[in-house]
Amino acid sequence: MTVTFLITGASGFIGSRVAASARRRPEVRVRLLSRQDPHGPGTVPGDLSDPPSLRGACAGVDVLVHCATRIGGDAVEAVNDHGTRALVEEAVRAGVGRIVYVSTAAVHGRGPFHGVRPGQAPIAPASATSRTRAAAERHVLDAGGLVLRPHLVYGEGDRWVIPGLAWLLGELSATPTGCAALHSMIEVGALGRAVVAAALSPAHDGGAHYVGHPEPVPLPGLLGAVREHLGVPGGGAAVDVATALDRAAGSPLALHHLAMLTVDHWFVDDAFWTDLDCSPGDDFATGFRRAAPWYRSFLADRTAS
């Protein structure tokens, strides 16, 4: 039996892996919502910031997998909130059997989150992006859809998580120590496979799930891997968290990174993986070692430019 997917955000970091994983499934026919190449092969024209353009986009679709997200900027509400609402309404109108939205654990706001399970933490977004993604979640959940919440996603193509840590170590000229905060992480390829598996699984009809590798990553292991494999300048010295915060006092971005990194963001959802025909992938140390050459090249190119 053939299942037709419509995937949004397929040109992005996560969406591209979802699309690639879906294409490897012989039973899945893939369509991509696109505003940049609306007449390309396998594409469906539509722009989340222009709700009328979505009319008819879900015709003949069995599963909608919504990965598109605007991060900041003037259009964040138009795309994440209003665009998602219009897309979900179109999916319901077209009789789409399943709606899956790739969200973020950041909808819960600031931590600490230690071993938090679905339903235990309130929705309390701390930024406009997270607030509008929380609104998008509500549109999907109200339609009986499935919401997936990763925390930190790393791997080839990541331009925020690991590059942000490398930048932070350079800004501090040191590595924060004395803090063993735990973070839920997942490699982007594993996440792409998990999204497709969940979209096809009869055991995941609706509701919200956390999607991360079952083993959380302690902050020393995370920073140590970045320092070891990426050779961050100035990252060898050690300072305690209080000193690191003092050094970052003049940089809101550095303070943001430290505030997130130095408290637990560990989300537990064993039930997500139990009935899923999919592996959570390698542990962080193995996955990061494999991605390290890409990160080194990306950081070198960014420095050169």
C-alpha positions in Angstrom: 0.0 0.0 0.0 1.4 3.4 -1.0 1.3 6.3 1.5 1.6 9.8 0.2 3.5 12.3 2.4 3.5 16.0 2.1 6.6 17.4 3.8 7.1 21.1 4.6 10.6 22.6 5.3 12.4 19.9 3.3 15.2 22.3 2.4 16.0 22.8 6.1 18.4 21.1 8.5 15.8 18.7 9.9 13.3 18.6 7.1 15.9 17.5 4.5 16.7 14.5 6.7 13.0 13.7 7.1 12.5 13.9 3.3 15.6 11.7 2.7 14.3 9.1 5.2 10.9 9.1 3.7 12.3 8.6 0.2 14.1 5.5 1.4 10.7 3.9 2.3 9.4 1.9 -0.7 5.8 2.4 0.5 6.1 6.2 0.7 5.4 8.7 -2.1 6.9 12.0 -1.2 5.6 15.5 -2.1 7.3 18.7 -0.9 5.6 22.0 -0.2 7.7 24.7 -1.8 7.4 28.4 -2.4 10.9 28.6 -4.1 10.5 25.9 -6.7 6.7 25.4 -6.9 6.8 23.7 -10.3 9.8 21.3 -9.6 9.3 17.5 -9.7 7.5 16.2 -6.7 6.7 19.7 -5.4 3.4 21.3 -4.4 3.2 25.1 -4.5 2.5 26.8 -1.2 3.7 29.5 1.1 3.1 29.4 4.8 3.2 33.1 5.0 0.4 33.3 2.4 -2.5 31.1 3.7 -4.6 31.3 0.5 -1.7 29.8 -1.4 -2.1 26.6 0.6 -5.6 25.9 -0.8 -5.5 22.4 -2.4 -2.0 21.6 -1.2 -3.1 18.6 0.8 -5.3 17.0 -1.9 -4.5 13.3 -2.1 -2.2 13.4 0.9 -2.3 10.7 3.5 0.3 12.1 5.9 1.3 15.7 6.5 4.8 16.1 8.0 5.3 19.7 9.0 9.0 20.6 9.6 9.0 24.2 8.4 9.8 26.8 11.1 10.8 30.5 10.9 13.4 31.4 13.5 13.0 35.0 14.5 12.3 37.9 12.3 9.1 39.8 11.4 7.4 36.8 9.8 7.8 34.4 12.7 4.1 34.7 13.8 2.8 34.6 10.2 4.7 31.4 9.4 4.8 29.5 12.6 1.4 30.3 14.0 -1.0 31.5 11.3 0.7 29.5 8.6 0.5 26.3 10.6 -3.2 26.9 11.4 -4.0 27.4 7.7 -2.0 24.3 6.8 -3.7 22.2 9.4 -7.1 23.4 8.4 -6.3 22.5 4.8 -5.2 19.1 5.9 -8.4 18.5 7.8 -10.4 19.8 4.9 -8.6 17.3 2.5 -9.1 14.4 4.9 -5.4 13.8 5.6 -5.2 10.8 8.0 -2.3 11.9 10.0 -0.6 15.2 10.9 2.9 15.3 12.4 4.7 18.5 13.5 8.3 18.7 14.4 8.5 21.2 17.2 11.0 21.8 20.0 11.3 21.2 23.7 12.0 25.0 24.0 8.2 25.5 24.2 8.7 24.8 27.9 11.0 27.7 28.3 13.8 27.8 30.8 14.9 24.8 32.8 15.8 23.0 34.9 14.1 20.0 33.4 15.4 16.8 35.1 14.0 13.6 33.7 10.8 15.4 32.6 8.2 13.2 30.9 5.4 14.2 28.6 2.7 16.2 30.4 4.8 17.1 33.4 6.2 20.5 32.3 4.0 23.5 31.5 4.1 25.3 28.1 6.0 28.5 29.0 8.0 29.7 26.0 10.6 32.3 26.6 11.0 33.7 23.0 8.8 34.8 20.1 10.0 31.8 18.1 9.1 29.3 20.9 5.8 31.1 21.6 4.7 30.8 18.0 5.9 27.2 17.8 3.8 26.5 20.9 0.8 28.0 19.1 1.6 25.8 16.1 1.6 22.8 18.4 -1.9 23.7 19.6 -3.3 23.8 16.1 -1.8 20.3 15.4 -2.9 18.8 18.7 -6.4 20.2 18.4 -6.7 18.4 15.0 -5.6 15.1 16.7 -2.1 15.3 15.3 1.3 14.2 16.7 3.8 16.7 18.0 7.5 15.7 18.3 9.8 17.7 20.6 13.6 17.3 20.2 15.9 19.4 22.4 19.4 19.7 20.9 19.8 18.4 17.4 23.3 18.0 16.0 25.1 16.6 12.9 26.1 17.6 9.5 24.3 20.8 8.5 23.9 22.1 12.1 24.7 25.8 12.1 23.5 26.6 15.6 24.0 24.0 18.4 27.6 23.0 18.0 28.8 26.1 16.3 27.2 28.1 19.1 29.1 26.1 21.7 32.4 26.6 19.8 31.7 30.3 19.6 30.9 30.4 23.3 34.2 28.7 24.3 36.0 31.2 22.1 34.2 34.2 23.7 35.0 32.9 27.2 38.6 31.9 26.3 37.9 29.0 28.7 35.7 26.0 29.4 33.1 26.2 32.2 33.6 23.5 34.8 31.9 22.3 38.0 28.5 21.8 36.3 27.2 18.4 35.2 23.9 19.6 33.7 22.2 16.9 31.5 21.0 17.5 28.0 18.7 15.5 25.7 20.3 15.3 22.2 19.8 13.5 19.0 21.7 13.2 15.8 19.8 14.8 12.9 19.8 11.6 10.7 18.3 9.6 13.6 15.7 12.3 14.1 14.7 12.2 10.4 14.3 8.4 10.6 12.3 8.7 13.8 9.9 11.3 12.4 9.1 9.1 9.4 8.7 6.0 11.6 6.4 7.8 13.9 4.4 9.1 11.0 3.8 5.6 9.8 3.4 3.9 13.2 -0.1 2.9 14.3 1.1 3.2 17.9 1.6 7.0 17.6 -1.8 8.4 16.8 -1.6 11.8 18.5 -0.3 13.8 21.4 3.2 15.2 22.2 6.4 13.2 22.6 10.0 14.1 23.3 12.5 12.7 20.7 16.0 12.3 22.0 18.6 9.7 22.5 17.7 7.8 25.7 21.1 8.6 27.2 21.4 12.3 28.1 24.7 14.1 27.6 26.4 15.7 30.6 27.7 19.2 29.9 31.4 18.2 30.5 31.1 15.5 27.8 29.4 18.0 25.4 32.0 20.7 25.9 34.9 18.2 26.0 33.9 16.8 22.6 33.7 20.2 21.1 37.1 21.2 22.5 38.8 17.9 21.5 37.4 17.4 18.0 37.1 21.0 16.9 40.2 22.5 18.5 38.5 25.6 19.8 41.0 28.4 20.5 41.3 29.3 24.1 39.0 26.4 25.2 41.6 24.7 27.3 41.5 26.9 30.4 38.9 26.1 33.1 36.7 28.5 34.9 33.7 27.9 37.2 30.2 28.8 36.1 30.1 32.1 38.2 33.3 33.3 36.5 32.0 32.3 33.1 28.8 34.3 33.7 30.9 37.3 34.7 32.9 37.1 31.5 29.7 36.8 29.5 28.0 39.8 31.2 28.4 42.0 28.2 27.1 39.6 25.6 23.4 38.7 25.8 24.0 35.8 23.3 26.7 34.3 25.5 24.5 34.6 28.6 21.7 32.9 26.7 23.9 30.0 25.8 25.3 29.7 29.4 21.8 29.9 31.0 20.6 27.0 28.8 23.7 24.9 29.1 24.3 25.1 32.8 20.9 23.7 33.9 19.3 20.3 33.1 17.3 20.0 29.9 16.8 16.2 30.1 13.5 14.9 28.7 12.5 11.3 29.1 10.1 9.5 26.8 10.8 5.8 26.6 7.4 5.1 25.3 8.2 6.9 22.1 10.8 4.4 21.1 9.2 1.2 22.6 6.7 0.5 19.7 8.7 2.3 17.0 10.5 0.3 14.3 13.4 2.7 14.5 16.6 3.1 16.5 17.6 6.3 18.3 21.0 6.0 16.7 24.5 6.2 18.1 25.3 7.8 21.4 26.5 11.4 21.3 30.3 10.6 21.5 30.0 8.3 18.4 27.7 10.5 16.5 29.7 13.7 17.1 33.0 12.0 16.2 31.5 11.1 12.8 30.2 14.6 12.2 33.3 16.4 13.4 35.0 16.7 10.0 31.9 18.6 8.7 31.9 20.9 11.7 35.7 21.6 11.3 35.1 22.5 7.6 32.1 24.7 8.4 33.8 26.6 11.2 36.9 27.1 9.1 34.8 28.5 6.2 32.9 30.8 8.6 36.2 32.1 10.1 37.7 32.7 6.7 34.6 34.7 5.6 
